[in-house]
Amino acid sequence: MLKKSKLRGGAAPRKLGHGSPSGSPALAASLAEGLKHHQAGRLAEAEKIYVQILTVQPDHFDSRQLLGAIFLQRGNHTEALRHIELALKRSPDNVFVLNNHGIALERLKWFQEALASLDRAIVLRPEYAEAHSNRGNVLKALLRFDEALASYDRAIALRPDFAEAYSNRGDVLCELKRFQEALASCERALAQRPDFAEAHCHRGNALRKLKWLHKALASYDRALSLKPTYAEALSNRGTVLHDLHRFVEALADYDRALALRPDFAEAFSNRGNALQELKRFEEALEDYKRANLLKQNFAEAYSNCGNALRELDRFDEALASFDRAIAIQPELAEAHFNAAICLLLTGDLDRGWKQYEWRWNTEQMHSTKRNFPQPQWTGSSEIAAKTILLHAEQGLGDTLQFCRYAPRVAARGARVILEVQKPLVALMRALSGDIEIIAKGDPLPGFDLHCPLLSLPLAFNTDLETIPGETPYLSADAAKRDGWRDRLGPHDKPRVGLVWAGDPRKQLPNAHLIDRQRSVAFDMLAPLFDVAECTFVNLQKGEDAVTQLRNSPLRHRVIDWSDDFHDFSDTAALVDILDLVIAVDTSVAHLAGALGKPLWLLNRYNTCWRWLLDRENSPWYPTARIFRQNETRNWDSVIVQVRDALRDHVRGW
C-alpha cells in the first residue's frame, strides 16, 4: 500500500508582535517611518531604517525585535532568531517578542524550546490569542493533535474572528480524522478571509479525505490562484490527481512544487508514489532516498520505499525498509500492512498473518472495520457451545477462498453464523457442517464471539504445510447445473471458461492499481481462439468488460450467457460443467479452485500474496496452474504460453 505523505498546507501566517516605540524623538520618528514601511509590506525599506537605528543605538529594543520580525517574514529563521534573542535580553518578559521567538524556534524545528517560549507568553498574558494559536502550531508539529486542537479552540474563544486559528484547527481536525468538522473550520476561516490561500489549501485537504476529489482540486486551484508559489498546495494538488489516477499530471505538480522548494521531502515521497504507478520503480526509489535525506525519521517514505523494493523483487531490502518505518513510527499501520504483504508473498505466513491484522488501522480499511462489542476470536479460547459470527471482508474472492475455514470452526463445537456478500449466499449453503448463512446487511442473530474471515488463518496458525487445501469445499446446485448442460448441448470438445477483468470498484487497499495490473482487454485473448477445437464460454461479469466482448470481432467465438448470472450459484453451476477455466486473478478464479475445477491463472508479475512466488501451482487450490508475467510485465507472452498449453490440453482430451 502506497502511503501518501500527509497533506500539508503550510502553517497559516502568525501575527507578529511589535513592541512600543522607544528612544529619542529622532529615533522614534525614524522608527515610526520604518513601521510604516513594514506594515505596508516594504520590507527592504523598513530593514534599512531599523539597521540605521541600530547603528546609532545597538541596544534599541524595538528596532531589534522588528528586524527579527522582518527576517521571520522572509523565511530567514536563523537570523530572525538571533535578533529576537538579542531583543529578549533587553526585555525578557515582552509577550510579543516571546511569541515571535516561539515562531522562529518552531520553524527551525526546535519544538520544545518553542513551546516553552509560547507558554511563557501565555503565563504573562493569558488572553493573548496569537500565542495560543502559535502554541497549537507547535503541538501540531509534535503530532500532539488533541492538545493542538485545545490551543486553537482557546485562541478562537479569545478572538472569534481568528481566521488563522480556524484554518490550522481544520488541519488538525483532519489529522484526527474528523473530516466534516475540519471542512467546517476551514470554511469559518474563509468566511473571515475569502482570499486566505492557506485556508483554501487546508479545505482541499479535508475535501480529499471526504473523497470529494474534484472539489478538493478546485480548492487547491483557488489557493494557487491566490499564491502561485505555494509549494504545499501544488504537492497536495498532485496527491488529488494521483487519487484520480491522473499520474502524469500529478508528477508535473510534484515537479513544480520541488522547483519551488527543492528540500520538500513530502513532495519527493509523493512523487515516488506517482512513479510507482507509472512502473518507474528505480526512479521512485531515488525519490524516496531523497525524501529520507531531507527529512530525518520519515517513516512514510521508508514504507513507500519498501513497496518499490518489493516491486523489484528485492524482498529482504523491502522488509528492512518496512522495519525501519515501524521503528520510527510504531503505529504506522500502512508500514505493518505492507510488511505483511511481503511476508505472506515470500511464504513467511507465521509472521505475515500477525502483521496482516494491522489492515484495520490503515486509511483504506479503517472505516470498514466491524466494531462489535463481542470479542474477536483469535483461536486461543474454547468455543464449544458458543455462537461465533464469521464475517466476510474485502472482495468476493476473499470470501470464496477463506470460507473453507468455517467448517473447521464448526468442528470445534461452535454454532457458526457465516455472514457473506449477498451474491454468495446461495452458494455458501453448500459448505459442509451445520453453518447458518446470512447476507451482509441483514439483521444479525445473537452471538458470543466474532472473527473476520481473513483473520481465521491466524486463528488456526496456518503455515505453508497446514494450509487446508482440500478441494472441492463448495459444490454447484444440481438443477442449475443440469439447466446449463442442456443449453450447452453435446460435450464433443473441451469447454473453456474465460475471465479477463476484475472489478475496479472494490473498496480495498490500492484496488484501482491492482485492477489495472491484473486485468486484460478481451481482444488480448485473441491467440487463444487459434485453438479451434475448444468451446469458449464467458464467465465474466461487469458492464465494461462484457461490453468489450460484445463489441469485439471475436465475439462469435464465445458463448455469452452472462445476463443470466444472477448470483454465484448460477456461475458455479456453469463452471461445474466446464473442463477448464482460464482467468485473471478474480473471484471466478477462486470459485473454480473452490469447486475443484482445473484453473489456469493469468497472473500479474507483482503477484497477489496468496499465489506466492515462483510457483506454477498453489497450496490453496491443487487444481490451479499459474502462468505469471515475466519482468517485462507484459501479457502477450503469457497469452501465448496459455495458447500453447491449451493446444497440448486439447490433444490430450
PEPEGI-V280151 format. One record per run of one state. SS is the DSSP state (2 for helix, 1 for strand, 0 for the rest). FROM is the first residue (numbers start at 1). TO is the last residue. If there is no record, write none. Layout:
# PEPEGI-V280151
{{SS FROM TO} {SS FROM TO}}
This chain:
# PEPEGI-V280151
{{0 1 24} {2 25 39} {0 40 42} {2 43 56} {0 57 60} {2 61 74} {0 75 76} {2 77 90} {0 91 94} {2 95 107} {0 108 110} {2 111 124} {0 125 128} {2 129 141} {0 142 144} {2 145 158} {0 159 162} {2 163 175} {0 176 178} {2 179 192} {0 193 196} {2 197 209} {0 210 212} {2 213 226} {0 227 230} {2 231 243} {0 244 246} {2 247 260} {0 261 264} {2 265 277} {0 278 280} {2 281 294} {0 295 298} {2 299 311} {0 312 314} {2 315 328} {0 329 332} {2 333 345} {0 346 348} {2 349 361} {0 362 365} {2 366 368} {0 369 375} {1 376 376} {0 377 386} {1 387 391} {0 392 395} {2 396 410} {0 411 414} {1 415 420} {0 421 421} {2 422 428} {0 429 434} {1 435 439} {0 440 448} {1 449 452} {2 453 459} {0 460 477} {2 478 488} {0 489 494} {1 495 499} {0 500 510} {2 511 518} {0 519 521} {2 522 530} {0 531 534} {1 535 538} {0 539 542} {2 543 550} {0 551 554} {2 555 557} {1 558 559} {0 560 561} {2 562 564} {0 565 567} {2 568 575} {0 576 579} {1 580 584} {0 585 586} {2 587 594} {0 595 598} {1 599 603} {0 604 608} {2 609 611} {0 612 623} {1 624 628} {0 629 635} {2 636 651} {0 652 653}}
